[in-house]
Amino acid sequence: MIRIFKASTLEHQATLPKPPPLGTANIDAGMKRIKIAQNQKSKFADVVAIKLDDTRSKVLAVYSDKMIFIWDIKEIAKAGVFRTFLFHNAGINDMVLIPSEVENEKITQFATCSQDQTVRLWNLIDPSLPMEEQLEI
């Protein structure tokens, strides 16, 4: 479970939804809320790593079932799924944000390494922005 608190006061701001139950498919692209038909026997993956991209208002989360979720927290009351990925074939060991040398860059960049002996580099452009605005970097 991921909970977001205001750093200065420790006031609870939001609790992000759980990922889909174990054994179900990854969620569809473009969904802002996860709608899951679950029962009392549903089991969920654990959160194993979290990185905050404060500049772009994103939370990157790695789950124990190899899924990566990027949560959009621009409007904390309406926090929702930005993107999801399931590209590693084994557990993810580490995730690192790649800092940008360009001020106000519209691209989130990070790297993951996995027990499947791969390192993946991620370069995510925000689809809600016009392409010409993203290419100014």
N, C-alpha and C positions, 0 to 999 in steps of 0.2 A: 504494500500500500504506500502511496506517495502522498504526503501531506505538505502543504506549503504554508509557511508562517512568515509574518513580517519580522524582519531581522531586528529592528529597533525595539519592538515591544513584545515579540513572541506571540502576537495575536494570530490565531488561526485564520488563514485566508481562503484555503480551498483544499479539498481532498480529490485527487484525480481518480477517475474510474479504474477498476481492475481491468487487466487485459482479458481477452477471451479465455475461457476455461482450457485447461490442458487437453490436447488431442483435437482441438477444433482448428479450423483454417484461420489464417491471418485475416484481419478485417479489410473491407473494401476501401480503396483509395477515395479520398474526399469526404469520408464520414467525419463529422465533428464530435459525435457522441457514440459510444459503444453501446449497442443494444444487445444484451445477452440473455437468452433464455437459459437460466441456470436453475439447478435444484440444490437441495441440501448436500448432495454428494459431489457437487462440482468442486474441482481442485484447480487452483490457480498457480501460475509460475511466481516465484519470488523475484523481487527486485534485487539485482546484484550490483548495479552501479548506476549512479546518477551524475550528470554534469549539467550545470546551469549555463546557458548562453544568454547572459543578462542583456547584452547589446541587442540581440534579436528577439528577446522575450520567448526563448525556447528552453524546454527541459528535455535532455536526451536521457533515456532510460534503457538499460539493458536488463532483460529478464532471464531467468534460469532456463527457459525453454528455447534460447537462442534468438528471441525476437528483440528488435530494437524499435522503440517507440520515440517519436519526437512529438512532444506536447507543445501546443501553442498557448502561451499564458499572457498574451498581450492584454486581454480582458480577463482578469483572474476569475471573475464570477462565471465566465463562459469558457473556461479552459477546455480545450478539446484536442483531439488527435490531429496533428499536422501531417505526419507520414509514419508509415510502419515498414519494417524490413525483416526478412527472414532469409538471409543469404549465407550465413555461416552454417557448416555442417556439424559443428560441435560447439561446446560451451564457449562463450566469449570471456576472455581473461582480463582484458583491459580496454578502456576507451579514453582517448585523449583529444581534447579540442585543439585545433590547429589555429594559433593566433594569426590574425590578419595584419599586414603592414599598411593596409589601406583604411583610412578612417571612414566610418559609416558604411562599410561594405555590406551588401545585401545577401551575401552567401554564407551559409554555415558550413564549416569544414571541420571534419574530425577523422580520426583513424581508430580502427578496432583490430585487435589480434585475438586469435582463437586457438583452441586445442586442435582444430583441423589443420594446423600449421600454415595458416594464411594470415596476412595482414591486408586489411582493406582500407582504402582511402575513400572518404565520402566528401562530396562537393555538392551541396544542396542549394539550389536556387529557389527562392520563394515564388511559387506560381501565381500568387495574388498581385505581384508587382509587374508593371509593363516591362517587356524585354529590354527596351532601350534604357530604362532606368537601371536595370541589373548589369548591363554591359558597360556602364560608365566607370567601373572600378579599375 
